[in-house]
Amino acid sequence: MTNTSLNHALAPRSVALIGASKRPGSLGALVLCNIVTGGFSGAVYPVNPKYTELGGLPCVARVGDLPAVPDLCVIATPAHTIPDLIAEIGAAGGRSVVIITAGIGKEDDLRERMLAAAAEHGVRIIGPNTIGLLAPLVGLNASFTHIPARPGSLALLSQSGAIISSVIDWAEAEGIGFSQIVSLGDMADLDVSDFLSVLAEDANTSAILMYLESIPDASRFMAAAQAAARRKPVIAIRPGRHEAAARAAQTHTGALAGADSVVDAALRRAGVIRVQHLEDLFSAAEICARFAPLERGRVGIVTNGGGAGVLAIDELIDRGCEIAELSQETLSTLEQVLPANWSRANPVDIIGDAKAERYVAALRAVAADPGVDVVLAMNCPTALAAPSDAAQGVVSVVEHGLINGKPVLATWLGEHAAAGARNLLNGAGVATVNTPSKAADAVEMLTRWHRASLLLQRVSTDLVGSDDRASAAAVLEGAARQCRSMLTEPEAKTVLAAYGIAVPHTMTVLRVDDVGEAATQLLAGGGQVAVKMLSSTLTHKSDLGGVVLGLASAKEAVAAAQEIADRLADLGVGAELEGFSVQEMIVRPRAEELLIGITTDPVFGPALMFGAGGVSVEVVRDTTMELLPVDRALAADMIDRTRVSALLAGYRDRPAVDRDAIVLVLMAVSRLVTDFPQINAIDINPVLADADGAVALDARIELNLDADPPR
């Protein structure tokens, strides 16, 4: 279906309801009633062989009897009838179908037959298992929602019909309208990507809201979402944030990377603004529809209650927003128009008896300050001044939601006294948020939108390659020939070193007796060594007691190796010990332990992880993810999103870490997996990083033996 024909389906001039009925409570009766009473001005054709008339409209027995080919056919008949109906619609010239019917699954042949009939006749399907389709701008309610949706400029795409019904109910109470509502259902044919492409070009849609449970085609979704997000805000809620991607992962990266964390990375890369709660969909859409993105979110607060201003500061700082530092000129202006006991700082406390005139003077002064990006007007109900009077003052100075071209948010606290004031502000087009927390969300939304917009405009140009790709290829091919999915630690480090990642000098031996000679060579220059078990099947060495550190002599190294062998034998896995790696100890007492890894998502493919490392990674859980490829800017942004980044900047007597060294490791791992798609997972933990650079102390690499080798 082309965008033109899909546009016709979303704003049809004629609709046929197949399965229309007059039986009370039936699906066909509910949908027909909604179509007829919803104000749709186009032609409506009920189809059911049991009737000759329904709802005052002529009813035909079958699709072939229709007087004209409808723009949209809506099906509400039993599941077993669907394939033949699709063929009949196609033969009659119909091209767009909404299937409300559920129960068309993959376990029988109904779905396959339905799609085969659609393909044969060029019919495109929305659904099945949907609540229907609503096009409020043309008065069409081809659904079984309990109330219609009012016209507006928001588009809603949802895989859940129940969510659509709930959202329409909530939006009606808030006076929010829609340009389009599509219940995606099972997405057997048309999916979210198709509708994103159309809505991106729809002049009647100011923002696109999505409720997503799954994404069937990652590449199509990313392309469509990016194209849409370049034109207008795309805001999504996706449930299942705590679903684990792998219960028994071979790597820390796999254990930490739930499916949701990869989806989060994908949405961020696509420029989609993600929210966590249903009500946030609308507040985010309202804010993004009213205002432009903000590069910085320096907030100037005007309030008649100092406590409310302090609460707002806490909420803003929690979200990474900035509290504006008012200029001396602004402070001088405020000194002239405010009472002697005003706060003389931001928040600007204009005292509890503040009436409209005082709000106007303070707001104008704060908005004029070049160090202020957004203005927050707050009001607490008092007996000294009516909240509605203060609201009227805000209305009088705000034009199109702005003062001096800067966004203005209004937070009137309370409920009984504040209700009328909020209605006044809303009616005048002033953006109102009920709490300091929601005000902070709004500011953070505008700055996040700016970052998302910048990401969409960037072009990656500085991706790191490798001068020794052949060495990595030889190791990977050797493991594949032996049908081994896990590289040994020395093999993994060889692969990393081929891509310029620093690793400790390591020697591999097969027997306990050979450990001493290897240790002697590594200790020749002083220092200490570590002895580690070598196994292609046992991956978590520390958990098995397979690592001994801080060995200062060959004798100690031999004893450590024997100790490891005995411990594994006691655990019943001695046969899986294939030897030992003897490694120089890297002693960097001021270094931070980091984790860098790769996990492969079944939908979006490989994703890069960065965060705090060490043995407690799964407890600390301070990580972030990014889809590949990752360039310098994306790598730097990954670092900034973690809590450990504050430690990397240096503190007390610790100098700042060489961030560029970490960035280069992230880029190298990204390039490695891009070059070798058979790599399924990587776990580099810990990466020691300090002012002198970054070195990978331990590494695991897991292969997908079924993947096609790179060409």
Disulfide bonds with the S-S distance in Angstrom:
none
